[in-house]
Amino acid sequence: MSDEPQSWAPRDSSGAGGSPGNDRPTAPGEQPGKQGKPGKPGKPGKKARPRRTGWRRAIPTWRMTLGTLLGLVVLLGAGVFAAYRLVDIPAANASATAQSNVYLYSDGSVIARDGDVNREKVKLSQVPPTVQHAVLAAEDRDFYTDDRAVDVKAMLRAGWNTVTGKGKQGGSTITQQYVKNYYLGQERTVLRKAKEAIIAVKLNRQQTKDQIFEGYLNTSYFGRNAYGIQAAAQAYYGKNVEELTTAEGAYLASLLNAPSAYDVVAHPGNKPAAQRRWNYVLGGMVKERWLTAAERRATRFPTPGEAKPSNGLSGQRGYIVQAVENYLNHRGILDAKTLATGGYRITTTLDKAKQDAFVEAVDDNVTAKTSADRAADRNVRVGGASIVPKTGKVVALYGGIDYTKQYVSNATRRDYQVGSVFKPFVLTSAVVNDSTTQDGRRITPNTVYDGTNKRTVVGVQGSTDYAPANEDDVDYGDITVRIATDKSVNSVYAQMAQDVGPAKVRETAIALGIPADTPDLTAAPSIALGTANASVLDMAEAYATLADHGRHGRYVLVEKVTKDGAEIELPERTTEQAVSREAADTTTAVLRSVVEGGTGTAAQTVGRPAVGKTGTAEEDRAAWFAGYTPDLASVVAVMGQNPDTGAQTPLYGALGLPRVNGGGVPAETWAAYTEAALRSSPVQEFDLQTAPGSDEGDELLVDENADGGTDPSSSSAPDTSPDATPGTTPDGSAPPTTGTNTGGTDEGSVSAPDGNGDGNGDGDG
């Protein structure tokens, strides 16, 4: 031990002094005098990080940045997971499922659409492969090969282009676009885009690519108010999607990008842009090997047709739609509620050429003859129907001048008397039932009746007090049934209906096609004069039965109905021999003379064998012509109706004529239509098998002493046979009630004793 005294340095009270070699400042939180490792505070051998000062303090460290990013990723992932769990695939929006019902002619051309949304869904299999490939080339070439429902890169690129002013772009896959169209809406928001992506991912797992692609094609908008590829095919090229060519499909695919910008008809200046887009689509098809280079070179730009305004229900369209809806409902095919859901494609039996011919015939023979200076002309209405006898197909239907102006269809309404066009059914019934006059003579076209004007109809109990007037109060005296038909003699036919039996006449009319519930189809002698209120279409069906030799089948107006590509079963048409061929053909033979020399001579201008019958309703409120050739049965009626009150009005003075009768304007219209409708068809002759004694010249020998001296031509002798039941007619029905003669100069001026006070209804000329 040294004896030298120790010398100690004084302690620095500030803490700056310390043990040798430890001259660093004390780190924050470090106990004075403690040594740590370099680089760590409080650890020997580690330098402390210098403090951030100034502007550097505002910049986060890399640790802070990394931590924040990781946190955001975690939050984003959690958010996406939560959204995926919470967001369900919603129900389709109403506008995406709305479809119009489409009504078509028999050749597939469109008659009308009855909905606000022009859409008609089709199956993917109905879309030609080249059209499918064109859409894929335009919108999403990797759709079938890429399992991803969302293209994040494309979405980001589209978003950047939108932000930088390069135009709004969706950046969506076909799946996303389908989700937008079908489940969501068209608004451009971040929330909608997020929902779109989530639903697309879910949908991609639940549906096949084909299902999604089919939905996309049916919901996409192509411009011209066309939603879906089928509506677009019709709007731009007037054809069904199955008929589209590769070039046309590529043009429609181009429209998906910007419909208004590529419609070269509505905006001719857009053609260069449209052609560039069209070339882009075709180029994509070649690149994807969906189209060969040679096929591409042969393809020419398919300029679409003119844009057609919505046809709505104007003109004949509304009447046709109304008739078809009633047909589907009454035949038990589709009720009104089901049809209202839309999406039905209804192919009718209507022939476009014949339909147009009917309209033209009415325009030329009726409408063109009206004048604003004649008050009566504003009351003129026209109805028409045309049926092919062998098939029952309705090929033309004329409901009125315009459905938007005259709502009620004159072709199907049942509120006008049919007049003398009903008389042939009386003759048919007489032959069917082997009927005889009350003095025992068999009724044939050559049977003689008393055609005296206002001759009282005689029943088994004597006079019925029903005495119908002939037109213009003409007395014909003794006259055959054939001539009475030619001249439409009321007194003869009323007595003949009584002889046959009014109930039997009614049964025959129903068998031929007149509905049993027809208003005023009453079993009384007046039934012969057309007091029934059958429609024009009803009468056409009955006359078609006569034309088809007595075979009856209900008329057919619809031949095919589909929805979403699936066909709906329709009832099969059946026919039966409603009346004997001899009865039907005998009636046809008699009606032939009506056209050749009777009241229907105006129909001769048809230029081919034809038969027909004229008729005029009570007080000239309607004039009819019903006729047929071997291959076409048609009926035309001109009616009078006040447009303000709806009341039926006489046609006196209408069309510049003193009166309108069946042998005038209706017969002329019938002939003009039938000639045009059959112009390209070969002329056919009637093949008739008439009942014995029906041919002209087959006069029946009359035994003057057979009835004890009673004049058989009067057909007025009461039946005194032992089996005659008092108080009944020969067919067992009650005798008619008493009628009153109201006077007048035409047939329609006589009231009918049918219990309804309607009058008898006929006035031929």
Solvent accessible surface area in square Angstrom, and as a share of the most:
residue,aa,sasa,rsa
1,M,231,1.03
2,S,76,0.49
3,D,146,0.76
4,E,133,0.60
5,P,128,0.81
6,Q,141,0.63
7,S,114,0.74
8,W,212,0.74
9,A,92,0.71
10,P,129,0.81
11,R,225,0.82
12,D,59,0.31
13,S,118,0.76
14,S,90,0.58
15,G,55,0.53
16,A,82,0.64
17,G,47,0.45
18,G,61,0.59
19,S,61,0.40
20,P,133,0.84
21,G,84,0.81
22,N,34,0.17
23,D,133,0.69
24,R,90,0.33
25,P,116,0.73
26,T,71,0.41
27,A,9,0.07
28,P,106,0.67
29,G,89,0.85
30,E,23,0.10
31,Q,116,0.51
32,P,113,0.71
33,G,69,0.66
34,K,110,0.46
35,Q,104,0.46
36,G,0,0.00
37,K,129,0.55
38,P,93,0.59
39,G,17,0.17
40,K,102,0.43
41,P,81,0.51
42,G,24,0.23
43,K,93,0.39
44,P,67,0.42
45,G,39,0.37
46,K,69,0.29
47,K,181,0.77
48,A,56,0.44
49,R,189,0.69
50,P,113,0.71
51,R,193,0.70
52,R,110,0.40
53,T,90,0.53
54,G,59,0.57
55,W,167,0.58
56,R,126,0.46
57,R,177,0.65
58,A,90,0.70
59,I,90,0.46
60,P,74,0.46
61,T,43,0.25
62,W,166,0.58
63,R,153,0.56
64,M,116,0.52
65,T,61,0.36
66,L,89,0.44
67,G,41,0.40
68,T,81,0.47
69,L,97,0.48
70,L,102,0.51
71,G,31,0.29
72,L,100,0.50
73,V,99,0.57
74,V,102,0.59
75,L,124,0.62
76,L,124,0.62
77,G,39,0.38
78,A,56,0.43
79,G,39,0.38
80,V,83,0.48
81,F,133,0.56
82,A,43,0.33
83,A,28,0.22
84,Y,61,0.23
85,R,166,0.61
86,L,141,0.70
87,V,32,0.18
88,D,100,0.52
89,I,45,0.23
90,P,50,0.31
91,A,90,0.70
92,A,31,0.24
93,N,38,0.19
94,A,84,0.65
95,S,73,0.47
96,A,3,0.02
97,T,53,0.31
98,A,37,0.28
99,Q,20,0.09
100,S,1,0.01
101,N,4,0.02
102,V,1,0.00
103,Y,0,0.00
104,L,2,0.01
105,Y,21,0.08
106,S,49,0.32
107,D,102,0.53
108,G,21,0.20
109,S,38,0.25
110,V,39,0.23
111,I,6,0.03
112,A,0,0.00
113,R,39,0.14
114,D,52,0.27
115,G,36,0.34
116,D,143,0.74
117,V,35,0.20
118,N,23,0.12
119,R,6,0.02
120,E,6,0.03
121,K,45,0.19
122,V,10,0.05
123,K,84,0.36
124,L,21,0.10
125,S,105,0.68
126,Q,50,0.22
127,V,3,0.02
128,P,26,0.17
129,P,90,0.57
130,T,43,0.25
131,V,0,0.00
132,Q,31,0.14
133,H,50,0.22
134,A,0,0.00
135,V,0,0.00
136,L,7,0.03
137,A,1,0.01
138,A,9,0.07
139,E,39,0.17
140,D,24,0.13
141,R,58,0.21
142,D,81,0.42
143,F,5,0.02
144,Y,95,0.36
145,T,114,0.67
146,D,37,0.19
147,D,119,0.62
148,R,145,0.53
149,A,6,0.04
150,V,18,0.10
151,D,41,0.21
152,V,90,0.52
153,K,148,0.63
154,A,11,0.08
155,M,44,0.20
156,L,125,0.62
157,R,132,0.48
158,A,4,0.03
159,G,34,0.32
160,W,161,0.57
161,N,21,0.11
162,T,55,0.32
163,V,120,0.69
164,T,58,0.34
165,G,64,0.61
166,K,135,0.57
167,G,38,0.36
168,K,142,0.60
169,Q,84,0.37
170,G,34,0.33
171,G,22,0.21
172,S,24,0.15
173,T,16,0.09
174,I,0,0.00
175,T,2,0.01
176,Q,0,0.00
177,Q,30,0.13
178,Y,13,0.05
179,V,0,0.00
180,K,48,0.20
181,N,27,0.14
182,Y,44,0.17
183,Y,25,0.09
184,L,29,0.14
185,G,20,0.19
186,Q,116,0.52
187,E,93,0.42
188,R,148,0.54
189,T,70,0.41
190,V,132,0.76
191,L,129,0.64
192,R,19,0.07
193,K,44,0.19
194,A,47,0.37
195,K,72,0.31
196,E,1,0.00
197,A,18,0.14
198,I,26,0.13
199,I,1,0.00
200,A,0,0.00
201,V,49,0.28
202,K,27,0.11
203,L,2,0.01
204,N,35,0.18
205,R,183,0.67
206,Q,127,0.56
207,Q,54,0.24
208,T,80,0.47
209,K,40,0.17
210,D,74,0.38
211,Q,100,0.44
212,I,0,0.00
213,F,0,0.00
214,E,49,0.22
215,G,13,0.12
216,Y,2,0.01
217,L,3,0.01
218,N,9,0.05
219,T,9,0.05
220,S,4,0.03
221,Y,94,0.36
222,F,0,0.00
223,G,6,0.06
224,R,50,0.18
225,N,77,0.40
226,A,0,0.00
227,Y,71,0.27
228,G,0,0.00
229,I,0,0.00
230,Q,2,0.01
231,A,0,0.00
232,A,0,0.00
233,A,0,0.00
234,Q,30,0.14
235,A,25,0.20
236,Y,3,0.01
237,Y,36,0.14
238,G,51,0.49
239,K,48,0.21
240,N,25,0.13
241,V,0,0.00
242,E,86,0.38
243,E,99,0.44
244,L,10,0.05
245,T,68,0.40
246,T,29,0.17
247,A,12,0.09
248,E,19,0.09
249,G,0,0.00
250,A,0,0.00
251,Y,0,0.00
252,L,0,0.00
253,A,0,0.00
254,S,0,0.00
255,L,0,0.00
256,L,29,0.14
257,N,85,0.43
258,A,31,0.24
259,P,28,0.18
260,S,81,0.53
261,A,41,0.32
262,Y,29,0.11
263,D,8,0.04
264,V,10,0.06
265,V,34,0.19
266,A,57,0.44
267,H,91,0.40
268,P,97,0.61
269,G,70,0.68
270,N,40,0.21
271,K,75,0.32
272,P,74,0.47
273,A,32,0.25
274,A,0,0.00
275,Q,62,0.28
276,R,158,0.58
277,R,39,0.14
278,W,12,0.04
279,N,62,0.32
280,Y,108,0.41
281,V,0,0.00
282,L,0,0.00
283,G,34,0.33
284,G,1,0.01
285,M,0,0.00
286,V,47,0.27
287,K,153,0.65
288,E,60,0.27
289,R,218,0.80
290,W,67,0.24
291,L,12,0.06
292,T,78,0.45
293,A,51,0.40
294,A,59,0.46
295,E,89,0.40
296,R,56,0.20
297,R,164,0.60
298,A,76,0.59
299,T,21,0.12
300,R,168,0.61
301,F,35,0.15
302,P,20,0.13
303,T,79,0.46
304,P,7,0.05
305,G,37,0.36
306,E,132,0.59
307,A,51,0.40
308,K,173,0.73
309,P,120,0.75
310,S,106,0.68
311,N,48,0.24
312,G,30,0.28
313,L,57,0.28
314,S,38,0.24
315,G,23,0.22
316,Q,22,0.10
317,R,75,0.27
318,G,1,0.01
319,Y,1,0.00
320,I,2,0.01
321,V,7,0.04
322,Q,38,0.17
323,A,8,0.06
324,V,0,0.00
325,E,60,0.27
326,N,64,0.33
327,Y,14,0.05
328,L,0,0.00
329,N,66,0.34
330,H,141,0.63
331,R,47,0.17
332,G,68,0.65
333,I,26,0.13
334,L,15,0.08
335,D,74,0.38
336,A,72,0.56
337,K,170,0.72
338,T,51,0.30
339,L,7,0.04
340,A,84,0.65
341,T,88,0.51
342,G,4,0.04
343,G,2,0.02
344,Y,13,0.05
345,R,46,0.17
346,I,0,0.00
347,T,20,0.11
348,T,0,0.00
349,T,4,0.03
350,L,0,0.00
351,D,43,0.22
352,K,83,0.35
353,A,74,0.58
354,K,38,0.16
355,Q,3,0.01
356,D,67,0.35
357,A,13,0.10
358,F,0,0.00
359,V,43,0.24
360,E,108,0.48
361,A,4,0.03
362,V,1,0.00
363,D,58,0.30
364,D,83,0.43
365,N,23,0.12
366,V,3,0.02
367,T,47,0.27
368,A,77,0.60
369,K,81,0.34
370,T,51,0.29
371,S,36,0.23
372,A,113,0.88
373,D,138,0.72
374,R,81,0.30
375,A,81,0.63
376,A,24,0.18
377,D,11,0.06
378,R,120,0.44
379,N,22,0.11
380,V,14,0.08
381,R,20,0.07
382,V,8,0.05
383,G,0,0.00
384,G,0,0.00
385,A,0,0.00
386,S,0,0.00
387,I,1,0.01
388,V,38,0.22
389,P,5,0.03
390,K,134,0.57
391,T,58,0.34
392,G,2,0.02
393,K,75,0.32
394,V,0,0.00
395,V,11,0.06
396,A,0,0.00
397,L,2,0.01
398,Y,6,0.02
399,G,0,0.00
400,G,0,0.00
401,I,88,0.45
402,D,21,0.11
403,Y,31,0.12
404,T,94,0.55
405,K,155,0.66
406,Q,33,0.15
407,Y,140,0.53
408,V,75,0.43
409,S,4,0.03
410,N,1,0.00
411,A,0,0.00
412,T,43,0.25
413,R,25,0.09
414,R,95,0.35
415,D,56,0.29
416,Y,3,0.01
417,Q,19,0.08
418,V,0,0.00
419,G,0,0.00
420,S,0,0.00
421,V,0,0.00
422,F,1,0.00
423,K,0,0.00
424,P,1,0.01
425,F,0,0.00
426,V,0,0.00
427,L,1,0.01
428,T,0,0.00
429,S,0,0.00
430,A,0,0.00
431,V,16,0.09
432,V,58,0.33
433,N,55,0.28
434,D,93,0.48
435,S,11,0.07
436,T,60,0.35
437,T,3,0.02
438,Q,21,0.09
439,D,31,0.16
440,G,54,0.52
441,R,40,0.15
442,R,91,0.33
443,I,3,0.02
444,T,3,0.02
445,P,1,0.01
446,N,7,0.03
447,T,2,0.01
448,V,44,0.25
449,Y,1,0.00
450,D,27,0.14
451,G,0,0.00
452,T,51,0.30
453,N,25,0.13
454,K,69,0.29
455,R,25,0.09
456,T,46,0.27
457,V,1,0.00
458,V,20,0.12
459,G,3,0.03
460,V,14,0.08
461,Q,104,0.46
462,G,21,0.20
463,S,75,0.48
464,T,12,0.07
465,D,76,0.39
466,Y,1,0.00
467,A,19,0.15
468,P,0,0.00
469,A,0,0.00
470,N,1,0.00
471,E,26,0.12
472,D,85,0.44
473,D,50,0.26
474,V,60,0.35
475,D,93,0.48
476,Y,65,0.25
477,G,29,0.28
478,D,91,0.47
479,I,14,0.07
480,T,22,0.13
481,V,0,0.00
482,R,18,0.07
483,I,75,0.38
484,A,0,0.00
485,T,1,0.00
486,D,19,0.10
487,K,94,0.40
488,S,2,0.01
489,V,1,0.00
490,N,0,0.00
491,S,0,0.00
492,V,0,0.00
493,Y,0,0.00
494,A,0,0.00
495,Q,1,0.00
496,M,0,0.00
497,A,0,0.00
498,Q,0,0.00
499,D,6,0.03
500,V,4,0.02
501,G,0,0.00
502,P,3,0.02
503,A,29,0.23
504,K,68,0.29
505,V,0,0.00
506,R,72,0.26
507,E,113,0.50
508,T,8,0.05
509,A,0,0.00
510,I,54,0.27
511,A,34,0.27
512,L,0,0.00
513,G,10,0.09
514,I,1,0.01
515,P,32,0.20
516,A,57,0.44
517,D,109,0.56
518,T,7,0.04
519,P,56,0.35
520,D,38,0.20
521,L,8,0.04
522,T,46,0.27
523,A,40,0.31
524,A,5,0.04
525,P,0,0.00
526,S,1,0.00
527,I,0,0.00
528,A,0,0.00
529,L,0,0.00
530,G,0,0.00
531,T,0,0.00
532,A,0,0.00
533,N,20,0.10
534,A,3,0.02
535,S,3,0.02
536,V,0,0.00
537,L,6,0.03
538,D,7,0.04
539,M,0,0.00
540,A,0,0.00
541,E,17,0.08
542,A,0,0.00
543,Y,0,0.00
544,A,7,0.06
545,T,4,0.02
546,L,1,0.01
547,A,10,0.08
548,D,8,0.04
549,H,29,0.13
550,G,0,0.00
551,R,90,0.33
552,H,27,0.12
553,G,6,0.06
554,R,134,0.49
555,Y,40,0.15
556,V,23,0.13
557,L,1,0.01
558,V,4,0.02
559,E,65,0.29
560,K,89,0.38
561,V,0,0.00
562,T,17,0.10
563,K,54,0.23
564,D,52,0.27
565,G,38,0.37
566,A,60,0.47
567,E,117,0.53
568,I,47,0.24
569,E,158,0.71
570,L,43,0.21
571,P,81,0.51
572,E,154,0.69
573,R,69,0.25
574,T,105,0.61
575,T,71,0.41
576,E,115,0.51
577,Q,92,0.41
578,A,25,0.20
579,V,7,0.04
580,S,47,0.30
581,R,57,0.21
582,E,70,0.31
583,A,0,0.00
584,A,0,0.00
585,D,1,0.00
586,T,0,0.00
587,T,0,0.00
588,T,2,0.01
589,A,16,0.12
590,V,1,0.00
591,L,1,0.00
592,R,87,0.32
593,S,16,0.10
594,V,0,0.00
595,V,6,0.03
596,E,111,0.50
597,G,61,0.59
598,G,17,0.16
599,T,25,0.15
600,G,0,0.00
601,T,60,0.35
602,A,27,0.21
603,A,0,0.00
604,Q,90,0.40
605,T,103,0.60
606,V,5,0.03
607,G,64,0.61
608,R,37,0.13
609,P,34,0.21
610,A,6,0.05
611,V,0,0.00
612,G,0,0.00
613,K,0,0.00
614,T,0,0.00
615,G,0,0.00
616,T,0,0.00
617,A,3,0.02
618,E,26,0.12
619,E,67,0.30
620,D,0,0.00
621,R,78,0.28
622,A,0,0.00
623,A,0,0.00
624,W,1,0.00
625,F,0,0.00
626,A,0,0.00
627,G,0,0.00
628,Y,0,0.00
629,T,0,0.00
630,P,22,0.14
631,D,28,0.14
632,L,2,0.01
633,A,0,0.00
634,S,1,0.01
635,V,0,0.00
636,V,0,0.00
637,A,0,0.00
638,V,0,0.00
639,M,3,0.01
640,G,0,0.00
641,Q,26,0.12
642,N,36,0.18
643,P,61,0.38
644,D,107,0.55
645,T,105,0.61
646,G,37,0.35
647,A,55,0.43
648,Q,55,0.25
649,T,23,0.13
650,P,53,0.33
651,L,1,0.00
652,Y,109,0.42
653,G,30,0.29
654,A,0,0.00
655,L,11,0.06
656,G,48,0.46
657,L,67,0.33
658,P,117,0.74
659,R,53,0.19
660,V,1,0.00
661,N,29,0.15
662,G,0,0.00
663,G,12,0.12
664,G,20,0.20
665,V,4,0.02
666,P,0,0.00
667,A,0,0.00
668,E,63,0.28
669,T,0,0.00
670,W,0,0.00
671,A,1,0.00
672,A,40,0.31
673,Y,0,0.00
674,T,1,0.00
675,E,57,0.25
676,A,33,0.26
677,A,11,0.08
678,L,7,0.03
679,R,162,0.59
680,S,113,0.73
681,S,38,0.24
682,P,104,0.65
683,V,86,0.50
684,Q,75,0.34
685,E,128,0.57
686,F,28,0.12
687,D,93,0.48
688,L,41,0.21
689,Q,92,0.41
690,T,38,0.22
691,A,7,0.05
692,P,101,0.63
693,G,22,0.21
694,S,2,0.02
695,D,80,0.41
696,E,125,0.56
697,G,62,0.59
698,D,62,0.32
699,E,107,0.48
700,L,76,0.38
701,L,180,0.89
702,V,73,0.42
703,D,92,0.48
704,E,133,0.60
705,N,126,0.65
706,A,79,0.61
707,D,43,0.23
708,G,74,0.71
709,G,59,0.57
710,T,51,0.30
711,D,83,0.43
712,P,24,0.15
713,S,13,0.08
714,S,24,0.15
715,S,1,0.00
716,S,36,0.23
717,A,19,0.15
718,P,68,0.43
719,D,47,0.24
720,T,122,0.71
721,S,45,0.29
722,P,141,0.89
723,D,123,0.64
724,A,33,0.25
725,T,80,0.46
726,P,106,0.67
727,G,37,0.35
728,T,30,0.18
729,T,5,0.03
730,P,68,0.43
731,D,33,0.17
732,G,54,0.52
733,S,25,0.16
734,A,78,0.60
735,P,53,0.33
736,P,21,0.13
737,T,83,0.48
738,T,93,0.54
739,G,13,0.13
740,T,99,0.57
741,N,65,0.33
742,T,86,0.50
743,G,26,0.25
744,G,43,0.41
745,T,94,0.55
746,D,14,0.07
747,E,0,0.00
748,G,1,0.01
749,S,20,0.13
750,V,2,0.01
751,S,31,0.20
752,A,6,0.05
753,P,6,0.04
754,D,15,0.08
755,G,73,0.71
756,N,56,0.29
757,G,68,0.66
758,D,50,0.26
759,G,1,0.01
760,N,0,0.00
761,G,0,0.00
762,D,0,0.00
763,G,0,0.00
764,D,1,0.00
765,G,37,0.36
